[in-house]
Amino acid sequence: MSVRVRRVYDPAEPDDGVRVLVDRLWPRGLAKDAARVDQWPKALTPSTELRRWYHAGEGSYEEFAERYEAELAADEAAEALDSVRALVRKGDVTLLTASKTPEQSHATVLTRLLEG
C-alpha cells in the first residue's frame, strides 16, 4: 500500500489505485471523464485564503505547510483525512493535483501525513 502524487493532467496508470483529487478547484481544460477521479474531498484542500497567500509568494513553503496542517486539524478536514487514511490502509492511493510543482504543494504535505 502506497501513496503517491501525480499531476491530474497525466494519463491514469493501472497501478494508481484510488485516484483522489486534492485541489479545491477543478483543473482547467480537463474533462471530468478524462481525469478518472474516484474521489474529490474538497474539505481536504487548503482554504482559498491560504492558497492565495501561498501563490502570492508571501511566505515560504515551510510556513505554508504549517498553516495547512493547522487547517487539517479542523473537524471536517480531519474527517476527510481519516477517510483517505482508510483508503491507504486498503491499497494504493494516488493524490492528484494540477500544481506544476507537486513537490512544493499541499499534496506533499498530505502524503507525509498519510504515510506517517
Summary of the structure (lengths in Angstrom):
residues: 116
radius of gyration: 13.4
end to end distance: 12.9
largest distance: 38.8
contacts: 314
relative contact order: 0.28
helix: 50%
strand: 13%
